[in-house]
């Protein structure tokens, strides 16, 4: 059924997935690479004490990725690190010994020649890949699923990429990008992993480590809960793995949030049969960045071992999250968060304020003693849709 909350608790497994590739040491290495970019600055971690009190929570912290590299979203962290790693390997170097300036040099361009990076995206990832390719004097080709916002397409084209909106869903666009890479000798940069395609998705997940590493250093106290929105699960897996590494036996309770219409990780967790479960069709959720039907195998392996809960939630919760973050209680500073970026926050806000969801609040141990960490992974990357939701009241409430 659409427009409902569904929750599944992960069962303990005896042998957990190896997450050493998401360690604090690895994340520090990634952050050092990103810090070599002239536009680098760590994004703010906002404290929401007044909003936390209004929702019945102890503390709320929100990492605001709308400031990332001037691109209004976190995705560039993964794409840039993967591209940097690929180029470093072609040069016979380790990325820890290379900087942005060296990779962007004329000498590197002359040595490597032209590389064409190809990807599929609803917008944010493709823009990050296009931006990185242009910065490093390379090229990008980007395929977008049907229904993608024209603003996001134009933002990608403005970075010099060849980009188009296809008549396919996201997962079909991924397969198109993969075929083009195989046929034309291009390099695919995708965070969806499968057998035989794992190096680049692993580098992308490590790239997201900069976001987790920064938040860890910025926190004034350890969180009791972390809620992470998920599409294919690469970002959620990366952040889950990082915090499982740094907090070890004191790991916060980690919950993964997906839209009802694209809840492939929830379905996989619920089935618990050792197989990945897909969602097919159009997946017409407002959470465009999460409209993915096929889990990333590496991300799932991390989440299966270290996440605690999976929630499938309705679209109106993302809209609620956008409104509250843009108009928080008391003196809390507002955050402009897009529909995907605000989804986990909106999910928790609805659970805390809807009496019909009291059972979820108790199951998740959310109360006035909880310190909750969120990642607002995008700003208003689709301004028209943002305005329709925040100004015009689209997706106002699904309560019966």
N, C-alpha and C positions, 0 to 999 in steps of 0.2 A: 504494500500500500504506500502511495506517495504521501507527503506531508505528515510524516510521523517520526518519532524518535525511536531508534532501535539501538540496543547496546549488547555487546558481547564481551565477556571477560576471557582473556587469554589464559590457557592452562600452562602451568609450569612444565618446562621440558628439561630433561636431565643434562643434555649436551647442547650448550648454547653456541650460537654463531660467533666466529672470531671477529671481534671489532677493533683489533689493534690498528687497523688502517684509519680509524676515526679517533685515535688517541689525542690527548692534549698536545703531545709533542708534534704529531702530524698537523694538527690544527694551527699550531704556532708557526710551523713551516709555511703553511698555506697563507696565513695572515701576513707573514713577512713578504711573500710574493705580491699579494694584493697591495701592500703598503708601498711597493715600489712604483705603483701607478701615480702619476702626478695628481690625479683627481681624488686619490684615496683620503677618506676620513672616516673614522668609525661612526656608525649611525647611533642616534640617541636611544637610551633605554628609559622610557617614561615611567614614572611612578604614578599610580592612580589611587591614592588613599581614600579620597572622598567617594569615588565611584565604588571602590571595594566595600566601604561601609554601607553604601546605599544598596548594594547587591547582597549583603550579608556575608562578605568575605573579609579576611584579615588584611591582606595586601594584594595588589595587582601590579605587575610589571609588564610593559609592552615594548618590545623591540621594534622600532619604527624604521622599516626598510625603504620608505618613500624617499629617503635622502641618499640612497646608494648610487654613487658615481653619476649623479644627475640623471639617472634613468628611471627613477620612480618605482623601482622594484629590485628585489634581491637576486633575481635569476642570473645576472651578469657574473656573480661570484663563481657559479659552477661552470658556465660556458668559458669564461676567461681562463680559469685554471686548467680546464681540459685542453683548450687550444694551446695554452702556454706549454703544458706537458707534452703535447704531441710535437710541437715545434722543437722543444728541447731534445726529445728523443731522436728526431731527425738530424739534429746537430751533434748528436753523440754526447749530450750533456745531461746532468741532473738539474731539474728546475730550481733547486735550492741555490745553485751557483749562477743563475741568470736573473736579470731584472727586466722589467717592462722596457726600459730604454734599450737594452741589448737586443731583445726580441724584435723591437720596432725599428732597428737600425737598417740602413741601406745595405750594410754588409750581410746581414741575415737574409734580407730579401733577395739579394743576389745569389747567396749560397743555396737557398731553398727553392728559389723560383716562385711561381704563383701556385698557391694552394687554394682550392675552393672548398669551403666548409658548407655543409648542407644540413638542414634541420627541419623538423616540423614543430609548430608552436601555435598556441592561441594568441600569443603576443609578446609576453615578457621575456621568455627564454630566447625567442628569435631575435628580439631587439638586442639582447645582450650578446648573442653570437655575432650579429651584424656589426654592432659597435666594436667588439673586440677585433674582428677581422679587419675592419677599416683602420683601427688604431695600429694594427700590426702589419699594415700594407698588404693585406690579403683580401680575398673575396668571399662573399656568402650568398647562398641561395636558400630561401625560406618558403616552406609550404604551410598554409594555414587551413584549419578545418572550416567547413561551411558555418556561417553564422558569426564568424569572427568580426570584431568591430573594425570599421574602416579607419578609425583613429589609430588603432594598433598597427594596422597594415601600413599606413602612411608614416608612422614613427620608424618602422623597420626600413622602409624605402629611403627615408631621410638619412639613414646610416650608410647608404650606398649599396644596399643589398638588392638582389633580384628577388622579389617576393610576390606571392599571389594567394588569393583565397580560393581554395578548391571546393568541389562539391562533395567532399568526403568528411567523415567524422575524424576525430583526432587520431585514433589508432590506425585508420586507413592512410592518413597523411604521413604517419611515421613510416608505414610500409612503402609508400611512394618515395619518400626521402631515401630510404635504405636501398631501394632499387636503383634510383638515380646515382647514388654513391657507387654501387657495384658496377653499373653499366658505364659510368663516365670517369671513374677513378677519383671521385670526390671523397672528402672525409666527412663522415657522418658524426654530428655532435648531438647526441640524444641521451637523456637521462633514463630512458627505458632500456633495461638490460635483458639479454637472453643469451642462451648458450652460443658461444662464439663471438659475442659482442658484449664485453665486460670491462675492458680497460678504460675506455672513455667514460662510461657511466660511473665507474668507480672514481675517476678523477673529478667528475662533476659533483658527486656526493662529497668528496673531500673539500672541494671548493666552497661548498656551503658551510664548511667548518669555521670559516672566518666569522660568520654571523653568530654561531654558537659560542665561539671563543671570546668574542667581544662581549656578548651578553654575560657570560660567566665572570669575566673580569669586572663588569659594571654592576653586578648585583650586590646589594648591601647585605643580603642574607640569602641562604639557600632556599629555593622554592620547595614547597611540599607537593605541588602539582605543576605539570607542564601539559598544555593542550596544543596539539599541532594539527593543522589542516593538511590534507593529503590529496594528491592527484594519483600519480603512479607510485608515490611513496618514497621518492629519492630524498627530498628535503626532510620529510618526517623521519626517515631512517637515519639520515646524517645527523640530525640534531639529537635524536634518541640515542644513537651510538655514542656521540660525544659526551652527553651528560651521564650516560651509564658508565663511561670510562672515568670521568672526573669525580663522580659521587659514589661510585662502587656500591657498597652495601647500604648506603644512605640515599640511593637513587630516588628522586621524586616519583610520584605516581604519574605515569605518562599515558595520555589518552589521545587517540588518533581520530580526527573528525573528517567526515566525507559527506557530500550531498547525497540525498536519497537516490538521485537519478544516475549517479556514477560512483557507487560504493563498492568497487572491486576488492578493496582490502578488507572491508567489513565482511563481504561474502566469503572471502578466502578464510578469514579468521573463524567465521561461524561454521563453515563446512569442516574445518580442522581435519582434512583428509590427505594432507601432504601434496595437494595440487593447488595451482593458482586458478582462481575463478574470475571470469571476465564478465563485463557488462557490454552489451552490444547496442546498436541503434544510435539515435541522434544525441542522447544524453543532454537534453535541452535545459540544463540548469543555469541559473544566473551566475553561478560560480564557474565562469569560463575556464579559469586556470586549473580547476579541479575536475574538468569534464574529461576524464581519462578512464578507459574501460579495462586496461590491461596493466596489472602491477609490474613494477620493476622488480626483477627476481632478487637482486642484491638488497634493495630497500626492504622487501618483504622478509628476507632472512634475518635482517637486523630487528625489524619490528616483531617478528614472531618470537624472538628470543628476549627482547627487552621492553617492549611496550606492555601495558597492563590492560587497556580497554580499547575497543573500537566503537565509534558511534556513527550511525547513519542519520543525518538530520535534514529537515526541510529547508527550502530556499529562503523562507521568510526569516530564518535565524541569522543568515548572513546580512540581510537588510537591517535587522535589528542591531547587529554588531556595528555596521557602518554608521548608523544614527547615534548610538551611544558614544562611540569613539570620537565622532565629530561634535558631540554635545555632551561631554562628561559632566559628572556632578561636581558641585562646589568649585574649588580653585584648580582642579585638574586641567592640565593643558590638553587641548584637543589634538586628535590625530586624524588625518585624512587617510582613510583606509578603503581600498576597493573591495568588491564583493567576495573575492577569494581570500584576501588578506584579513578580512574581518570575520570570517566564518567561524573559526574556533572560539573567538571571543563572544560572538553572538550566540553560539550554542550554549556556552556556560551562563551567559546572562539570562537566556530563556529558562534554563534549568533552575536557576536561582530564584526566578520571579514567577514561575508558573506552578501553581499548587498541584496541578495534575502530574507534574514531573518530580514530585517530592521523593519518589522511590529512586530516581536517578541521583538526586542530590545525596541521599543516604548511601547509596552504593558506591559513589565516587568519593565519599568522605569530604564533601565540600561544606565548610562552615566558617564561623568567625575566626577560626584558628588557621585557616588555609592561606598560604602565600602562593599565588598562581602566576605563572610566567606564560606569556603569549608572544607570538611573532607576527606582526602585521607585515606581511611579505610584499605588499604593493600599496601604492597610493591610488589616486584616481586615474588609472591608465586608460579608462574608458569614461571620459568626462560626461558624455551625454547620458550614459547609464547611471553614473554616480548621481547626477543631478535628478534624474527621474526617480531614483529611490529616496534620496535625502530630501529633496524639495517637494516632489510631487506625491510621495507616499506609495510608490509602487512596492508590491510585496509587503504590505503593512503588517498583517498578522494572519497566522493560520489557526489561531485558537478557535475552538468550537464553543 
